[in-house]
Amino acid sequence: MAGVPRSFFSVELCFPFARAHAVHDEVRRILGRTGDDAPPGAKWANHRAVADVLLQNIGEAARGCWEYMDDDSGDTMWDDWLLPLKDRSRQPAGDAAGGWFTMTMMLQARRHSPTDRVLSKAFAAAGDQLWTRGTFGAMLQAIPAIAFSSVVRDALYLMPRDTNRGFTDAELELERMKYLRVLG
């Protein structure tokens, strides 16, 4: 992918299974609709549907993290955000149903494309209200306006995918999970 200037966008929200089990079920259903090789229109539909579910349930989100970068760190950020899928130590260790789950949405878009401009504007609007449900809501509201034709790569992942074990309270306090900030 070298040679194509890209921006990087990510949103991750953390929900308690106890209050948001239906969110997990609906997102899992959406993710099961298409594979990684789906055409851009189907991928856009999935991102929009997931964003809609998260937006409708933003009040139940307890923690979150987002990033937007329009510099050369996009590939590094992409790899960092995919680590939980590859590194077992970053996945839930709980052995009982319940706990917490996360939903992550990632995009890399051609820099200065219509999609990049939409995402840049959404993040600029955050101002100093970085870790609030309102800011996450504004970012999720931008998803329907993106043009997937300028998306270079995308990812949506739910962790855990099943409901047998979620992240425990103790895991959320580990240094590796500190990036998930408590939402105001």
OpenMM code with the backbone's topology and positions (N, CA, C; nanometers):
from openmm import Vec3, app, unit

residues = "MET ALA GLY VAL PRO ARG SER PHE PHE SER VAL GLU LEU CYS PHE PRO PHE ALA ARG ALA HIS ALA VAL HIS ASP GLU VAL ARG ARG ILE LEU GLY ARG THR GLY ASP ASP ALA PRO PRO GLY ALA LYS TRP ALA ASN HIS ARG ALA VAL ALA ASP VAL LEU LEU GLN ASN ILE GLY GLU ALA ALA ARG GLY CYS TRP GLU TYR MET ASP ASP ASP SER GLY ASP THR MET TRP ASP ASP TRP LEU LEU PRO LEU LYS ASP ARG SER ARG GLN PRO ALA GLY ASP ALA ALA GLY GLY TRP PHE THR MET THR MET MET LEU GLN ALA ARG ARG HIS SER PRO THR ASP ARG VAL LEU SER LYS ALA PHE ALA ALA ALA GLY ASP GLN LEU TRP THR ARG GLY THR PHE GLY ALA MET LEU GLN ALA ILE PRO ALA ILE ALA PHE SER SER VAL VAL ARG ASP ALA LEU TYR LEU MET PRO ARG ASP THR ASN ARG GLY PHE THR ASP ALA GLU LEU GLU LEU GLU ARG MET LYS TYR LEU ARG VAL LEU GLY".split()
positions = [
    Vec3(0.0811, -0.1191, 0.0000),
    Vec3(0.0000, 0.0000, 0.0000),
    Vec3(0.0857, 0.1259, 0.0000),
    Vec3(0.2136, 0.1071, -0.0056),
    Vec3(0.3027, 0.2226, -0.0062),
    Vec3(0.2728, 0.3105, -0.1268),
    Vec3(0.2922, 0.4381, -0.1090),
    Vec3(0.2753, 0.5316, -0.2176),
    Vec3(0.1389, 0.5975, -0.2233),
    Vec3(0.0404, 0.5454, -0.1534),
    Vec3(-0.0920, 0.6053, -0.1502),
    Vec3(-0.1078, 0.6759, -0.0161),
    Vec3(-0.1036, 0.8094, -0.0138),
    Vec3(-0.1226, 0.8793, 0.1145),
    Vec3(-0.2618, 0.8497, 0.1710),
    Vec3(-0.2644, 0.8059, 0.2974),
    Vec3(-0.3895, 0.7635, 0.3591),
    Vec3(-0.4085, 0.8285, 0.4949),
    Vec3(-0.5332, 0.8423, 0.5299),
    Vec3(-0.5677, 0.8804, 0.6666),
    Vec3(-0.6137, 0.7537, 0.7386),
    Vec3(-0.6152, 0.7610, 0.8696),
    Vec3(-0.6559, 0.6471, 0.9525),
    Vec3(-0.7655, 0.6940, 1.0470),
    Vec3(-0.8701, 0.6145, 1.0601),
    Vec3(-0.9837, 0.6431, 1.1467),
    Vec3(-1.0170, 0.5178, 1.2251),
    Vec3(-1.0417, 0.5333, 1.3543),
    Vec3(-1.0870, 0.4201, 1.4345),
    Vec3(-1.1773, 0.4691, 1.5469),
    Vec3(-1.2730, 0.3863, 1.5799),
    Vec3(-1.3606, 0.4081, 1.6945),
    Vec3(-1.3774, 0.2731, 1.7622),
    Vec3(-1.3595, 0.2709, 1.8919),
    Vec3(-1.3849, 0.1486, 1.9697),
    Vec3(-1.4673, 0.1874, 2.0908),
    Vec3(-1.5749, 0.1148, 2.1112),
    Vec3(-1.6604, 0.1366, 2.2280),
    Vec3(-1.6672, 0.0084, 2.3098),
    Vec3(-1.6757, 0.0246, 2.4408),
    Vec3(-1.6796, -0.0874, 2.5344),
    Vec3(-1.8135, -0.0838, 2.6083),
    Vec3(-1.8832, -0.1968, 2.6071),
    Vec3(-2.0158, -0.2088, 2.6667),
    Vec3(-2.0188, -0.3210, 2.7696),
    Vec3(-2.1006, -0.3066, 2.8739),
    Vec3(-2.1221, -0.4186, 2.9656),
    Vec3(-2.2248, -0.5145, 2.9069),
    Vec3(-2.1947, -0.6426, 2.9099),
    Vec3(-2.2917, -0.7406, 2.8610),
    Vec3(-2.4246, -0.7280, 2.9360),
    Vec3(-2.4180, -0.6975, 3.0656),
    Vec3(-2.5387, -0.6940, 3.1474),
    Vec3(-2.6429, -0.5963, 3.0936),
    Vec3(-2.5988, -0.4831, 3.0379),
    Vec3(-2.6936, -0.3822, 2.9891),
    Vec3(-2.7018, -0.3766, 2.8368),
    Vec3(-2.6090, -0.4404, 2.7682),
    Vec3(-2.6029, -0.4222, 2.6232),
    Vec3(-2.5912, -0.5536, 2.5465),
    Vec3(-2.6458, -0.6589, 2.6028),
    Vec3(-2.6398, -0.7892, 2.5357),
    Vec3(-2.7038, -0.7822, 2.3971),
    Vec3(-2.8136, -0.7081, 2.3826),
    Vec3(-2.8808, -0.6957, 2.2537),
    Vec3(-2.7922, -0.6235, 2.1516),
    Vec3(-2.7094, -0.5298, 2.1972),
    Vec3(-2.6155, -0.4604, 2.1080),
    Vec3(-2.5174, -0.5621, 2.0505),
    Vec3(-2.4620, -0.6459, 2.1365),
    Vec3(-2.3685, -0.7497, 2.0939),
    Vec3(-2.4346, -0.8414, 1.9912),
    Vec3(-2.5555, -0.8865, 2.0212),
    Vec3(-2.6256, -0.9775, 1.9301),
    Vec3(-2.6497, -0.9134, 1.7939),
    Vec3(-2.6925, -0.7875, 1.7920),
    Vec3(-2.7229, -0.7205, 1.6656),
    Vec3(-2.5958, -0.6959, 1.5842),
    Vec3(-2.4893, -0.6521, 1.6503),
    Vec3(-2.3638, -0.6294, 1.5781),
    Vec3(-2.3100, -0.7610, 1.5233),
    Vec3(-2.3160, -0.8662, 1.6008),
    Vec3(-2.2691, -0.9967, 1.5529),
    Vec3(-2.3497, -1.0426, 1.4307),
    Vec3(-2.4794, -1.0168, 1.4321),
    Vec3(-2.5637, -1.0513, 1.3172),
    Vec3(-2.5203, -0.9718, 1.1938),
    Vec3(-2.4943, -0.8437, 1.2099),
    Vec3(-2.4506, -0.7593, 1.0984),
    Vec3(-2.3168, -0.8090, 1.0439),
    Vec3(-2.2234, -0.8379, 1.1323),
    Vec3(-2.0911, -0.8828, 1.0886),
    Vec3(-2.0974, -1.0159, 1.0151),
    Vec3(-2.1967, -1.0959, 1.0441),
    Vec3(-2.2105, -1.2253, 0.9784),
    Vec3(-2.2714, -1.2175, 0.8389),
    Vec3(-2.3175, -1.0995, 0.7990),
    Vec3(-2.3854, -1.0862, 0.6689),
    Vec3(-2.2918, -1.0996, 0.5500),
    Vec3(-2.1685, -1.0521, 0.5636),
    Vec3(-2.0763, -1.0524, 0.4496),
    Vec3(-1.9371, -1.0931, 0.4941),
    Vec3(-1.8569, -1.1339, 0.3985),
    Vec3(-1.7187, -1.1710, 0.4253),
    Vec3(-1.6243, -1.0548, 0.3977),
    Vec3(-1.4963, -1.0794, 0.4215),
    Vec3(-1.3938, -0.9770, 0.3994),
    Vec3(-1.3836, -0.9350, 0.2535),
    Vec3(-1.4244, -1.0229, 0.1637),
    Vec3(-1.4125, -0.9936, 0.0205),
    Vec3(-1.5398, -0.9307, -0.0375),
    Vec3(-1.6266, -0.8804, 0.0489),
    Vec3(-1.7514, -0.8181, 0.0035),
    Vec3(-1.7218, -0.6930, -0.0796),
    Vec3(-1.8089, -0.6609, -0.1731),
    Vec3(-1.7898, -0.5393, -0.2529),
    Vec3(-1.8061, -0.4148, -0.1655),
    Vec3(-1.7531, -0.3010, -0.2122),
    Vec3(-1.7578, -0.1780, -0.1322),
    Vec3(-1.8974, -0.1401, -0.0833),
    Vec3(-1.9992, -0.1597, -0.1641),
    Vec3(-2.1348, -0.1241, -0.1217),
    Vec3(-2.1809, -0.2044, -0.0014),
    Vec3(-2.1484, -0.3328, 0.0012),
    Vec3(-2.1855, -0.4181, 0.1147),
    Vec3(-2.1062, -0.3807, 0.2384),
    Vec3(-1.9784, -0.3480, 0.2206),
    Vec3(-1.8968, -0.3055, 0.3353),
    Vec3(-1.9505, -0.1749, 0.3930),
    Vec3(-1.9841, -0.0804, 0.3050),
    Vec3(-2.0398, 0.0456, 0.3518),
    Vec3(-2.1686, 0.0200, 0.4294),
    Vec3(-2.2532, -0.0687, 0.3783),
    Vec3(-2.3791, -0.1004, 0.4462),
    Vec3(-2.3531, -0.1576, 0.5849),
    Vec3(-2.2520, -0.2438, 0.5979),
    Vec3(-2.2182, -0.2995, 0.7292),
    Vec3(-2.1676, -0.1913, 0.8238),
    Vec3(-2.0778, -0.1059, 0.7760),
    Vec3(-2.0272, 0.0016, 0.8621),
    Vec3(-2.1415, 0.0925, 0.9066),
    Vec3(-2.2288, 0.1236, 0.8138),
    Vec3(-2.3419, 0.2103, 0.8480),
    Vec3(-2.4330, 0.1416, 0.9491),
    Vec3(-2.4639, 0.0145, 0.9268),
    Vec3(-2.5523, -0.0580, 1.0188),
    Vec3(-2.4913, -0.0686, 1.1580),
    Vec3(-2.3614, -0.0986, 1.1658),
    Vec3(-2.2951, -0.1061, 1.2962),
    Vec3(-2.2958, 0.0317, 1.3620),
    Vec3(-2.2641, 0.1357, 1.2853),
    Vec3(-2.2649, 0.2715, 1.3406),
    Vec3(-2.4031, 0.3060, 1.3943),
    Vec3(-2.5076, 0.2667, 1.3222),
    Vec3(-2.6445, 0.2939, 1.3679),
    Vec3(-2.6739, 0.2246, 1.5007),
    Vec3(-2.6357, 0.0977, 1.5117),
    Vec3(-2.6591, 0.0231, 1.6364),
    Vec3(-2.5826, 0.0892, 1.7519),
    Vec3(-2.4554, 0.1235, 1.7274),
    Vec3(-2.3762, 0.1868, 1.8333),
    Vec3(-2.4341, 0.3223, 1.8716),
    Vec3(-2.4751, 0.3987, 1.7738),
    Vec3(-2.5315, 0.5310, 1.7991),
    Vec3(-2.6608, 0.5211, 1.8796),
    Vec3(-2.7464, 0.4274, 1.8445),
    Vec3(-2.8731, 0.4101, 1.9164),
    Vec3(-2.8514, 0.3663, 2.0615),
    Vec3(-2.7346, 0.3077, 2.0875),
    Vec3(-2.7063, 0.2543, 2.2216),
    Vec3(-2.5882, 0.3228, 2.2887),
    Vec3(-2.5535, 0.4415, 2.2424),
    Vec3(-2.4354, 0.5113, 2.2940),
    Vec3(-2.4461, 0.5352, 2.4451),
    Vec3(-2.5660, 0.5475, 2.4964),
    Vec3(-2.5848, 0.5676, 2.6402),
    Vec3(-2.5387, 0.4506, 2.7238),
    Vec3(-2.5310, 0.3323, 2.6641),
    Vec3(-2.4859, 0.2132, 2.7364),
    Vec3(-2.3346, 0.1943, 2.7312),
    Vec3(-2.2668, 0.2663, 2.6412),
    Vec3(-2.1206, 0.2542, 2.6306),
    Vec3(-2.0565, 0.3132, 2.7554),
    Vec3(-1.9613, 0.2419, 2.8101),
    Vec3(-1.8945, 0.2870, 2.9328),
    Vec3(-1.7555, 0.3433, 2.9068),
    Vec3(-1.6893, 0.2901, 2.8074),
    Vec3(-1.5523, 0.3311, 2.7751),
    Vec3(-1.5379, 0.3387, 2.6243),
    Vec3(-1.4313, 0.4060, 2.5825),
    Vec3(-1.4082, 0.4131, 2.4395),
    Vec3(-1.2760, 0.4761, 2.4040),
    Vec3(-1.2434, 0.4667, 2.2783),
    Vec3(-1.1229, 0.5279, 2.2242),
    Vec3(-1.1488, 0.5572, 2.0768),
    Vec3(-1.0896, 0.6640, 2.0259),
    Vec3(-1.0977, 0.6955, 1.8838),
    Vec3(-0.9659, 0.7575, 1.8416),
    Vec3(-0.9406, 0.7465, 1.7143),
    Vec3(-0.8209, 0.8106, 1.6584),
    Vec3(-0.8495, 0.8514, 1.5151),
    Vec3(-0.7916, 0.9627, 1.4782),
    Vec3(-0.7921, 1.0064, 1.3399),
    Vec3(-0.6544, 1.0636, 1.3126),
    Vec3(-0.5910, 1.0138, 1.2096),
    Vec3(-0.4575, 1.0608, 1.1725),
    Vec3(-0.4530, 1.0782, 1.0219),
    Vec3(-0.3938, 1.1871, 0.9796),
    Vec3(-0.3794, 1.2072, 0.8355),
    Vec3(-0.2330, 1.2289, 0.7996),
    Vec3(-0.1482, 1.1532, 0.8708),
    Vec3(-0.0046, 1.1602, 0.8434),
    Vec3(0.0467, 1.0211, 0.8079),
    Vec3(0.1752, 1.0032, 0.8069),
    Vec3(0.2343, 0.8761, 0.7642),
    Vec3(0.2274, 0.7653, 0.8689),
    Vec3(0.1607, 0.7899, 0.9816),
    Vec3(0.1507, 0.6872, 1.0855),
    Vec3(0.0338, 0.5914, 1.0621),
    Vec3(-0.0408, 0.6093, 0.9551),
    Vec3(-0.1605, 0.5291, 0.9309),
    Vec3(-0.1376, 0.3794, 0.9281),
    Vec3(-0.0287, 0.3343, 0.8643),
    Vec3(-0.0037, 0.1898, 0.8585),
    Vec3(0.0334, 0.1342, 0.9952),
    Vec3(0.1121, 0.2104, 1.0706),
    Vec3(0.1485, 0.1678, 1.2058),
    Vec3(0.0241, 0.1598, 1.2928),
    Vec3(-0.0626, 0.2609, 1.2833),
    Vec3(-0.1854, 0.2610, 1.3620),
    Vec3(-0.2746, 0.1435, 1.3219),
    Vec3(-0.2823, 0.1156, 1.1927),
    Vec3(-0.3630, 0.0025, 1.1454),
    Vec3(-0.3158, -0.1266, 1.2121),
    Vec3(-0.1861, -0.1500, 1.2074),
    Vec3(-0.1307, -0.2716, 1.2674),
    Vec3(-0.1548, -0.2758, 1.4181),
    Vec3(-0.1379, -0.1620, 1.4862),
    Vec3(-0.1609, -0.1565, 1.6308),
    Vec3(-0.3054, -0.1916, 1.6656),
    Vec3(-0.3994, -0.1390, 1.5888),
    Vec3(-0.5403, -0.1619, 1.6179),
    Vec3(-0.5834, -0.3046, 1.5854),
    Vec3(-0.5064, -0.3746, 1.5018),
    Vec3(-0.5397, -0.5144, 1.4723),
    Vec3(-0.4749, -0.6137, 1.5691),
    Vec3(-0.3854, -0.5663, 1.6546),
    Vec3(-0.3176, -0.6553, 1.7494),
    Vec3(-0.4122, -0.7433, 1.8313),
    Vec3(-0.5252, -0.6909, 1.8797),
    Vec3(-0.6125, -0.7792, 1.9585),
    Vec3(-0.6616, -0.9018, 1.8832),
    Vec3(-0.6656, -0.8960, 1.7518),
    Vec3(-0.7093, -1.0123, 1.6752),
    Vec3(-0.6001, -1.1170, 1.6622),
    Vec3(-0.4750, -1.0739, 1.6720),
    Vec3(-0.3613, -1.1635, 1.6512),
    Vec3(-0.2959, -1.2099, 1.7812),
    Vec3(-0.3052, -1.1301, 1.8852),
    Vec3(-0.2357, -1.1556, 2.0112),
    Vec3(-0.3360, -1.2048, 2.1153),
    Vec3(-0.3305, -1.3325, 2.1479),
    Vec3(-0.4241, -1.3936, 2.2421),
    Vec3(-0.4242, -1.3230, 2.3774),
    Vec3(-0.3089, -1.2665, 2.4178),
    Vec3(-0.3024, -1.2004, 2.5479),
    Vec3(-0.3859, -1.0728, 2.5508),
    Vec3(-0.4280, -1.0232, 2.4363),
    Vec3(-0.5107, -0.9023, 2.4304),
    Vec3(-0.6591, -0.9340, 2.4184),
    Vec3(-0.6920, -1.0624, 2.4226),
    Vec3(-0.8312, -1.1045, 2.4137),
    Vec3(-0.8833, -1.1346, 2.5536),
    Vec3(-1.0149, -1.1375, 2.5708),
    Vec3(-1.0708, -1.1602, 2.7044),
    Vec3(-1.0205, -1.2905, 2.7656),
    Vec3(-0.9834, -1.2823, 2.8918),
    Vec3(-0.9362, -1.4009, 2.9635),
    Vec3(-1.0433, -1.4557, 3.0569),
    Vec3(-1.1519, -1.3809, 3.0722),
    Vec3(-1.2588, -1.4266, 3.1602),
    Vec3(-1.3086, -1.5634, 3.1189),
    Vec3(-1.3548, -1.6413, 3.2152),
    Vec3(-1.4012, -1.7762, 3.1834),
    Vec3(-1.5488, -1.7952, 3.2165),
    Vec3(-1.6197, -1.6839, 3.2353),
    Vec3(-1.7623, -1.6914, 3.2635),
    Vec3(-1.8360, -1.5930, 3.1734),
    Vec3(-1.9597, -1.6260, 3.1451),
    Vec3(-2.0409, -1.5348, 3.0648),
    Vec3(-2.0539, -1.4022, 3.1379),
    Vec3(-2.0672, -1.2972, 3.0611),
    Vec3(-2.0815, -1.1648, 3.1211),
    Vec3(-1.9559, -1.0831, 3.1025),
    Vec3(-1.9440, -0.9803, 3.1809),
    Vec3(-1.8292, -0.8913, 3.1696),
    Vec3(-1.8542, -0.7837, 3.0653),
    Vec3(-1.7527, -0.7594, 2.9845),
    Vec3(-1.7534, -0.6480, 2.8909),
    Vec3(-1.7169, -0.6944, 2.7507),
    Vec3(-1.7655, -0.6217, 2.6494),
    Vec3(-1.7243, -0.6473, 2.5123),
    Vec3(-1.6913, -0.5148, 2.4448),
    Vec3(-1.6114, -0.5242, 2.3385),
    Vec3(-1.5766, -0.4055, 2.2616),
    Vec3(-1.6177, -0.4246, 2.1163),
    Vec3(-1.6504, -0.3142, 2.0527),
    Vec3(-1.6778, -0.3114, 1.9093),
    Vec3(-1.5845, -0.2088, 1.8486),
    Vec3(-1.5092, -0.2500, 1.7468),
    Vec3(-1.4098, -0.1641, 1.6827),
    Vec3(-1.4409, -0.1472, 1.5353),
    Vec3(-1.4311, -0.0241, 1.4891),
    Vec3(-1.4508, 0.0122, 1.3496),
    Vec3(-1.3252, 0.0853, 1.3046),
    Vec3(-1.2672, 0.0426, 1.1913),
    Vec3(-1.1446, 0.1044, 1.1399),
    Vec3(-1.1570, 0.1282, 0.9899),
    Vec3(-1.0996, 0.2387, 0.9459),
    Vec3(-1.0947, 0.2700, 0.8034),
    Vec3(-0.9619, 0.3364, 0.7711),
    Vec3(-0.9104, 0.3075, 0.6543),
    Vec3(-0.8037, 0.3874, 0.5958),
    Vec3(-0.8606, 0.4393, 0.4646),
    Vec3(-0.8524, 0.5699, 0.4449),
    Vec3(-0.9055, 0.6333, 0.3242),
    Vec3(-0.7948, 0.7106, 0.2548),
    Vec3(-0.8106, 0.7274, 0.1251),
    Vec3(-0.7151, 0.8114, 0.0537),
    Vec3(-0.7197, 0.9507, 0.1143),
    Vec3(-0.6026, 1.0025, 0.1465),
    Vec3(-0.5933, 1.1348, 0.2070),
    Vec3(-0.6513, 1.2398, 0.1117),
    Vec3(-0.7248, 1.3335, 0.1686),
    Vec3(-0.7890, 1.4442, 0.0966),
    Vec3(-0.9053, 1.3992, 0.0088),
    Vec3(-0.9487, 1.2754, 0.0228),
    Vec3(-1.0649, 1.2250, -0.0510),
    Vec3(-1.1925, 1.2740, 0.0190),
    Vec3(-1.3083, 1.2563, -0.0449),
    Vec3(-1.4340, 1.2935, 0.0224),
    Vec3(-1.4503, 1.2243, 0.1583),
    Vec3(-1.4138, 1.0969, 0.1669),
    Vec3(-1.4242, 1.0253, 0.2944),
    Vec3(-1.3309, 1.0864, 0.3981),
    Vec3(-1.2090, 1.1146, 0.3597),
    Vec3(-1.1136, 1.1758, 0.4519),
    Vec3(-1.1656, 1.3104, 0.5017),
    Vec3(-1.2240, 1.3886, 0.4144),
    Vec3(-1.2760, 1.5198, 0.4555),
    Vec3(-1.3918, 1.5047, 0.5553),
    Vec3(-1.4804, 1.4080, 0.5328),
    Vec3(-1.5914, 1.3839, 0.6246),
    Vec3(-1.5372, 1.3443, 0.7628),
    Vec3(-1.4415, 1.2510, 0.7654),
    Vec3(-1.3865, 1.2046, 0.8924),
    Vec3(-1.3069, 1.3139, 0.9620),
    Vec3(-1.2296, 1.3890, 0.8867),
    Vec3(-1.1519, 1.4987, 0.9425),
    Vec3(-1.2437, 1.6015, 1.0086),
    Vec3(-1.3519, 1.6334, 0.9437),
    Vec3(-1.4469, 1.7301, 0.9978),
    Vec3(-1.5110, 1.6781, 1.1267),
    Vec3(-1.5470, 1.5500, 1.1278),
    Vec3(-1.6075, 1.4911, 1.2480),
    Vec3(-1.5108, 1.4965, 1.3653),
    Vec3(-1.3846, 1.4667, 1.3418),
    Vec3(-1.2876, 1.4690, 1.4503),
    Vec3(-1.2523, 1.6106, 1.4925),
    Vec3(-1.2465, 1.7028, 1.3982),
    Vec3(-1.2180, 1.8423, 1.4330),
    Vec3(-1.3276, 1.8993, 1.5218),
    Vec3(-1.4499, 1.8550, 1.5020),
    Vec3(-1.5625, 1.9040, 1.5814),
    Vec3(-1.5545, 1.8598, 1.7272),
    Vec3(-1.4724, 1.7582, 1.7568),
    Vec3(-1.4609, 1.7097, 1.8948),
    Vec3(-1.4054, 1.8174, 1.9872),
    Vec3(-1.3195, 1.9027, 1.9339),
    Vec3(-1.2620, 2.0083, 2.0168),
    Vec3(-1.1983, 1.9514, 2.1412),
    Vec3(-1.2348, 2.0066, 2.2563),
    Vec3(-1.1782, 1.9571, 2.3818),
    Vec3(-1.2714, 1.8594, 2.4527),
    Vec3(-1.3758, 1.8158, 2.3852),
    Vec3(-1.4707, 1.7182, 2.4402),
    Vec3(-1.4366, 1.5785, 2.3892),
    Vec3(-1.3145, 1.5342, 2.4144),
    Vec3(-1.2624, 1.4141, 2.3506),
    Vec3(-1.3321, 1.2845, 2.3897),
    Vec3(-1.3569, 1.2625, 2.5152),
    Vec3(-1.4007, 1.1311, 2.5611),
    Vec3(-1.5430, 1.1352, 2.6158),
    Vec3(-1.6325, 1.1913, 2.5356),
    Vec3(-1.7732, 1.1974, 2.5746),
    Vec3(-1.8571, 1.1150, 2.4770),
    Vec3(-1.9710, 1.0717, 2.5237),
    Vec3(-2.0625, 0.9976, 2.4364),
    Vec3(-2.1063, 1.0848, 2.3195),
    Vec3(-2.1210, 1.2154, 2.3442),
    Vec3(-2.1589, 1.3072, 2.2367),
    Vec3(-2.0570, 1.3100, 2.1248),
    Vec3(-1.9290, 1.3102, 2.1588),
    Vec3(-1.8237, 1.3096, 2.0566),
    Vec3(-1.8256, 1.1785, 1.9791),
    Vec3(-1.8376, 1.0671, 2.0491),
    Vec3(-1.8455, 0.9380, 1.9799),
    Vec3(-1.9696, 0.9335, 1.8906),
    Vec3(-2.0800, 0.9882, 1.9392),
    Vec3(-2.2011, 0.9926, 1.8588),
    Vec3(-2.1821, 1.0726, 1.7313),
    Vec3(-2.1154, 1.1872, 1.7411),
    Vec3(-2.0906, 1.2694, 1.6226),
    Vec3(-2.0039, 1.1953, 1.5214),
    Vec3(-1.9066, 1.1218, 1.5693),
    Vec3(-1.8209, 1.0444, 1.4788),
    Vec3(-1.8995, 0.9336, 1.4099),
    Vec3(-1.9837, 0.8657, 1.4851),
    Vec3(-2.0646, 0.7586, 1.4266),
    Vec3(-2.1661, 0.8143, 1.3270),
    Vec3(-2.2154, 0.9347, 1.3502),
    Vec3(-2.3091, 0.9968, 1.2569),
    Vec3(-2.2423, 1.0303, 1.1239),
    Vec3(-2.1109, 1.0399, 1.1211),
    Vec3(-2.0395, 1.0698, 0.9967),
    Vec3(-2.0307, 0.9486, 0.9038),
    Vec3(-2.0456, 0.8292, 0.9561),
    Vec3(-2.0261, 0.7079, 0.8759),
    Vec3(-2.1179, 0.7015, 0.7531),
    Vec3(-2.2467, 0.7342, 0.7634),
    Vec3(-2.3305, 0.7272, 0.6428),
    Vec3(-2.2856, 0.8220, 0.5310),
    Vec3(-2.2095, 0.9246, 0.5647),
    Vec3(-2.1678, 1.0230, 0.4639),
    Vec3(-2.0370, 0.9875, 0.3940),
    Vec3(-1.9726, 0.8787, 0.4351),
    Vec3(-1.8462, 0.8457, 0.3696),
    Vec3(-1.8705, 0.7800, 0.2346),
    Vec3(-1.7748, 0.7972, 0.1460),
    Vec3(-1.7791, 0.7338, 0.0139),
    Vec3(-1.6822, 0.6157, 0.0173),
    Vec3(-1.7361, 0.4955, 0.0169),
    Vec3(-1.6500, 0.3779, 0.0309),
    Vec3(-1.5564, 0.3598, -0.0884),
    Vec3(-1.5819, 0.4301, -0.1968),
    Vec3(-1.4916, 0.4226, -0.3121),
    Vec3(-1.3541, 0.4808, -0.2806),
    Vec3(-1.3430, 0.5635, -0.1777),
    Vec3(-1.2123, 0.6189, -0.1403),
    Vec3(-1.1541, 0.5501, -0.0166),
    Vec3(-1.2185, 0.4420, 0.0286),
    Vec3(-1.1656, 0.3635, 0.1411),
    Vec3(-1.0653, 0.2623, 0.0853),
    Vec3(-0.9451, 0.2643, 0.1408),
    Vec3(-0.8382, 0.1752, 0.0966),
    Vec3(-0.8513, 0.0388, 0.1646),
    Vec3(-0.8816, 0.0403, 0.2934),
    Vec3(-0.9079, -0.0845, 0.3661),
    Vec3(-0.9925, -0.0533, 0.4877),
    Vec3(-1.0608, -0.1573, 0.5350),
    Vec3(-1.1534, -0.1387, 0.6465),
    Vec3(-1.1557, -0.2632, 0.7331),
    Vec3(-1.2020, -0.2452, 0.8561),
    Vec3(-1.2183, -0.3586, 0.9469),
    Vec3(-1.3277, -0.3255, 1.0478),
    Vec3(-1.4026, -0.4266, 1.0823),
    Vec3(-1.5003, -0.4223, 1.1897),
    Vec3(-1.4764, -0.5464, 1.2734),
    Vec3(-1.4585, -0.5288, 1.4048),
    Vec3(-1.4471, -0.6500, 1.4848),
    Vec3(-1.5075, -0.6322, 1.6234),
    Vec3(-1.5647, -0.7416, 1.6678),
    Vec3(-1.6336, -0.7523, 1.7942),
    Vec3(-1.5506, -0.8451, 1.8820),
    Vec3(-1.5243, -0.8021, 2.0056),
    Vec3(-1.4434, -0.8855, 2.0933),
    Vec3(-1.5065, -0.8903, 2.2315),
    Vec3(-1.5434, -1.0075, 2.2809),
    Vec3(-1.5374, -1.1354, 2.2124),
    Vec3(-1.6529, -1.1483, 2.1139),
    Vec3(-1.6361, -1.2379, 2.0215),
    Vec3(-1.7395, -1.2606, 1.9204),
    Vec3(-1.8559, -1.3398, 1.9807),
    Vec3(-1.8249, -1.4250, 2.0777),
    Vec3(-1.9309, -1.5018, 2.1429),
    Vec3(-1.9616, -1.4405, 2.2796),
    Vec3(-2.0551, -1.4979, 2.3491),
    Vec3(-2.0951, -1.4428, 2.4794),
    Vec3(-2.0499, -1.5304, 2.5959),
    Vec3(-1.9612, -1.6257, 2.5683),
    Vec3(-1.9170, -1.7175, 2.6738),
    Vec3(-1.8244, -1.6526, 2.7750),
    Vec3(-1.7520, -1.5514, 2.7321),
    Vec3(-1.6610, -1.4842, 2.8246),
    Vec3(-1.6283, -1.3462, 2.7701),
    Vec3(-1.6462, -1.2473, 2.8545),
    Vec3(-1.6117, -1.1113, 2.8166),
    Vec3(-1.4886, -1.0660, 2.8927),
    Vec3(-1.4470, -0.9432, 2.8675),
    Vec3(-1.3394, -0.8838, 2.9459),
    Vec3(-1.3902, -0.8677, 3.0886),
    Vec3(-1.3055, -0.8949, 3.1847),
    Vec3(-1.3434, -0.8782, 3.3246),
    Vec3(-1.3148, -0.7351, 3.3687),
    Vec3(-1.3699, -0.6961, 3.4842),
    Vec3(-1.3401, -0.5639, 3.5413),
    Vec3(-1.1901, -0.5490, 3.5623),
    Vec3(-1.1263, -0.6538, 3.6114),
    Vec3(-0.9819, -0.6488, 3.6370),
    Vec3(-0.9037, -0.6296, 3.5067),
    Vec3(-0.9462, -0.6942, 3.3997),
    Vec3(-0.8770, -0.6772, 3.2713),
    Vec3(-0.8866, -0.5331, 3.2209),
    Vec3(-1.0006, -0.4702, 3.2410),
    Vec3(-1.0159, -0.3325, 3.1950),
    Vec3(-0.9230, -0.2365, 3.2694),
    Vec3(-0.8732, -0.2783, 3.3843),
    Vec3(-0.7808, -0.1943, 3.4604),
    Vec3(-0.6343, -0.2208, 3.4267),
    Vec3(-0.6064, -0.3221, 3.3458),
    Vec3(-0.4691, -0.3518, 3.3064),
    Vec3(-0.4132, -0.2401, 3.2191),
    Vec3(-0.2829, -0.2219, 3.2245),
    Vec3(-0.2170, -0.1172, 3.1462),
    Vec3(-0.2510, -0.1266, 2.9976),
    Vec3(-0.2578, -0.2470, 2.9428),
    Vec3(-0.2847, -0.2639, 2.7996),
    Vec3(-0.4257, -0.2214, 2.7603),
    Vec3(-0.5135, -0.2027, 2.8584),
    Vec3(-0.6517, -0.1624, 2.8297),
    Vec3(-0.6786, -0.0167, 2.8674),
    Vec3(-0.5783, 0.0535, 2.9161),
    Vec3(-0.5961, 0.1930, 2.9602),
    Vec3(-0.6368, 0.2862, 2.8475),
    Vec3(-0.6121, 0.2460, 2.7226),
    Vec3(-0.6530, 0.3304, 2.6108),
    Vec3(-0.8044, 0.3491, 2.6050),
    Vec3(-0.8792, 0.2542, 2.6627),
    Vec3(-1.0257, 0.2670, 2.6691),
    Vec3(-1.0599, 0.3591, 2.7853),
    Vec3(-1.0880, 0.4832, 2.7524),
    Vec3(-1.1131, 0.5842, 2.8544),
    Vec3(-1.2591, 0.5803, 2.8988),
    Vec3(-1.2804, 0.6085, 3.0263),
    Vec3(-1.4162, 0.6163, 3.0792),
    Vec3(-1.4856, 0.7352, 3.0126),
    Vec3(-1.6059, 0.7114, 2.9616),
    Vec3(-1.6788, 0.8153, 2.8886),
    Vec3(-1.7579, 0.9051, 2.9817),
    Vec3(-1.7610, 1.0314, 2.9462),
    Vec3(-1.8392, 1.1291, 3.0226),
    Vec3(-1.9684, 1.1606, 2.9530),
] * unit.nanometer
topology = app.Topology()
chain = topology.addChain("A")
for resn in residues:
    res = topology.addResidue(resn, chain)
    for name in ("N", "CA", "C"):
        topology.addAtom(name, app.Element.getBySymbol(name[0]), res)
